[in-house]
Amino acid sequence: MTLLQVTDLTLDVALPEGSGRVLRGVDLAVEQGGSIGLVGESGSGKSLTVRSIASLLPAGSRRGGSITFEGDEVLGMSPARLRRYRSSQLAMIFQDPRAAINPVRKIGDFLTENARTNLGWSRNRARDRAVEVLAEVGISDPERRLKAYPSELSGGLLQRVMIASTLLYEPQLLLADEPTTALDVTTQSSVMPLIDRSRRERGMAMVFVSHDLELAAAVCDTILVMYAGRIVEQLPAGDLYEHSRHPYTRALLQARPRLDGREARLSAIPGQPASGLEDSTGCAFAPRCRFAIDQCRAETPLVVSVGSGGVRCLRADEDLWGAP
């Protein structure tokens, strides 16, 4: 059953000279208990997509299209309904826990505020539950940690606190916006499995944002590749390496180091990433694509079905390359 449905989502943000469109017709669906990964370079629109789902956008932003959660239109929610949606039905893990947790309030206040203020839990119930989830995410002496300030915890521990906050009231949908970016590699290796295990045990759905295609493929059912404010390819995670068809997806895969030694050198993507603000004619990736032809520069591609996925490429049905 579909939990979240995003249809033809557009987003205009306020700029000094007026406004600019950064998302252009994004479509995605998340099944109950399922997980999708949004991948792509910085500026492709991944984080703005998840922030649109949570209705957490800069002042002056204008959204178009439709976002429905259990059939309820998010874009038309009243303030009271939106508060309930954010406080009990979805949770979000941000990139940098130090920027997301109030530095002048104790960890216990951060964990229990939503449960007490919006869900009506008693102080004792919220505190006891906070102790439980801190222990569950591997934080020792959780009662003492509740009394600590964020500055007293390492980045890895703070991200575990963020994860604990999402488990405290067991929402239906988890939005994870590059949750390991601010962590060192060793800490990343323990935090991401923790998120995935906790999500699966509770049957939560997840939208996972990452630059790391390999990580996204390991924890998600479906991969959506974004470029310049659009989804350019969607396919099952298991098909990413052997059956991806978009030149951008292939270029990202070829730019990753491999442990099997199949590539002697990494293949860099030429040029600079385009953003959704660049409303150019034709395919946005054409200036960086070695397979681009004149038609690519003149005609904006539509999504076509290829195998078990969908690709926004005029040459998707051609065999242009070998396995990445």
N, C-alpha and C positions, 0 to 999 in steps of 0.2 A: 504494500500500500504506500502511495506517495505521501510523504510527510511535508516536504517543501517543494514548491514549484515556482521557478523563476522564468518568466516569459517576456521576451523582447525588452529587457531592462535597458534603459538609457539613463545616463546621469550627466547633468550639466552642473559645473561648479563655478562659483563666483571668481572672476579675475579682475585685476585693476582696470582692464580695458572693456569689461563687460562680463561675458560668461563663455565657457568653453565646454565642449562635450568630451567626456573621458571614458564613458562606457557606451557602446554602440550595439544594441540588440543582443544582449547576453541571454542565453537560454540554458537552464540546467534543472535537474530534478534529483531529489534525494529521497530514497525509500526509507521507511522506518527501519532503524538498525543498520542502514547502509552507510557507505562513506565514499566521498568523492574528493579528488585532489585537484586543486587549481595550481598550475605550474606556469612558469614563464619568467622573463627578465623583469627587473625593476621598472615600474612605470607601465606595465601591461594592463593593470586594472584589477589584479587579484584582490588586494586588500580593500579596495573600494567596493568590490562586489560583495564581500562578506560584511562590510560595514553597512552597505545598503540593506542586506538581509536583516541586520540587527537594528536598522534605522538609527545609526550613529554616524551622522554625516556633518560636515562643516556647515555653518550658517550660510544661507543663500543658495544651498544646493537644491536642484530640482530633478526629481526622478520621474521616469515614464515607464510604461509597460505594466507588468503585474508581478507581485510577489505574494504567493499564498502559502499559509502555514495551516495544515489540516483543513484546507478549503477556505480559510479566513484571510481576507485581503489585508496584508500588512500595511500597504500604502494608505489605506483608508481607516486605520484603527484610531479610535478615540484615545486621548491621553491616558485614561484609566486602563483601557484594554492594552495599550502599548506597554504600560508599566507592568501589567501582569505577564505579558508575552516575554519581556526581557527578564523579569525577576523569577519566573518559575518554569518557563518552557524552553528557553535557550540559555546557553552560557558561552562566554568567550574567553579564550586565552590569547593575550597580546604578545607582541614580539619581545618587548623589554619589560620585565616585571617591575623594575625600579621606577619606570614611568607610569605604570598602571596602579601601583599600590601607594596610597597616601603615606608620605614619609614621616608625618608627625603623629600618626595613630598607630596603635599597637596591632600586631598580627591578629589577635583575637577579635578586635573591633572590625577589622577588614573582613574576616571570615563570617562573622555572625550578623553584621548589619542588615544584609538583605533578608535573611531568615526572620529576624526580629521585626524589621520595619515593614516589609512587604508581605511576608508570609504569616505573620502573627505568632511566631514561635516564642515561647518563654525564654528568658535569659539562660536558665539552666539547660533547657533542651538544646538550644543553639550551641551552648558551650560544650556540652557533652558530645554532640555530633561533630563539632569542630575538632575535638580531641581524637575522635575515631578516625576521621578522614586524614588528619595529619599523620597518624600512625600508619594508615593504609598506604600513603604515598612514600613511606620510608623515612619519615622525620622522627628522630629519637627524642625522647623526653618531651612529648607534645604539649603537656601542660605548661612547662616552662617556656616553650616557644610562643604560646599565646600571649605571654607578657612582654615579648621582645618587640623592638621597633625594627622596621625594615633594614635600617642601616647596620643592624647587628647580625644580619644573615647574608650569606654568600649569594651570588646570582643563581647558582643551582638550587639552593634551598628556597629562594624566593619563587623560582618557577615551580617548584613542587608545591609551595603554598598556593600559587595561582591554580594549579591543577586541583588541589584539595578544594578550593572554592567552587569549582565546577561540579564536584562530586557531592558536595554537602547536601544539596536539595534534589539531586538526580534529575536534571532537565532532559528533554527529549532530543535536543539538538545541540551539538557542540561545534562552535566556530573556533578553529585553531589557526590564528594568523601568524605563521612562521614562529611557532613557539620555541624553537631551539636556536634561533638566529643569534641571540645575545649570549649564548653559552659556549664554553669550550668544547672541543670534540669529545673528550672523555665524559663530560656531563651530558652532552647530547645523547650519547649511546645508552644512557640509563633513563633519561627523561622521556624520550619518544616511545619506547616500549611500554613505559608506565601509562602514558596517555592511551595508547592503543589497547592495552589489556583492560584498563579501567572502563573504557568505552564499550568494549565487547561484553564484559561481564554484566553491564547494566543495560545493554541493548540500545545505547544511544546512537543516533545518527551523527555523522561528522562531515563538515566541510573543512578540509585541510589545505592551507596555503603554504607553498614552499618553492624555493628555487631548485631544490634537489629532486630531480625526477626519480632517481633510484629509491630514495626514502619514501616519496609519495606512492610509488608503485608497490612498495612493501607493506604499506598500512592502509591503502585504499582499494576499493572495488573498481572504481572508474577514474580515469585520468582525463582532465580537461586542460588543454594547452591554450594559454591566452597570449595574444599579441595585439598591441595598439587598441586596447579596449574591446576586442572581440575574442570569442572562442574560435580558434582556427582548427582544432581537432579534438574529437572526443572518442575514446575507445576504452575497452576493458583493460585494467591494469596489466593483466597477463599477456596482452597483445602489444604492449608498448614497444618492446625491443624488436620484435620480428615483423609486426604488421602495421606500424605507424606509416602514414602516407604523406603527411605535410612536410615540405622541405624544412620548415622551422623546427618541427619536432625532431626530425632527423639530425639537423644541425646541432641542436641542444644535446642530443645523445652522443654525437661524435666529438663534442667538446668536453666530455667527461673522461677523466682518466679511468682506465680499466685494469683490473688485476690479472686478467688472463693474457695480457701481452699481445692482444690481437692488433693493436694500433701502435706503431713506432712513435708517432708524434700526435699531439692533440690538434684537432682541427678547429681553429678559431672562426667565429662568425664575423664577417667583415662589416664595417660600418657601425652606426650607432642605433640602439633600439628606438623604435618609433613609439610615441604615446598616442592615446586616443584623441588628443588635442589636434593632431596633425591630420586634418581632413583632406587627404589627397585623393586624386582619382586613381582607380585601380586597386590592386592588392597592396596593402601597407608593407608587406614583407618584400615586395619585388625589388627595391633598391639593394637589398642584401642577398638576394636569392640567385644562385648560380644557374638555376633552371628557368629564370624568368624570360618570357618572350614579349613581343610588343603587345599582345593581347592582355597579358598580365598587368601591364602598366596603364591600360586603357579601360579595363572592365573589372568592376568589383566582384569577386567571386562569391557565389552562394554556397551554402552547405550542401554537399552531395553525400549520399550513403555509399560507403565502401566497406565491404565485409561486415563486421559487427560494429563499425563506428561511423562517424560522420566527419567530413573534411571540407574545409573552406579553401579549395584550391582548384584552379582551372585545369591542372594537369594531374589530378589525383588518380586518374585511371591509367596513367602511363607508368611503366617500370623504369624510373629514372636513376635508381641507385641500387646498390646491394645492401645487405644487412649492415646496421651500424656497428 
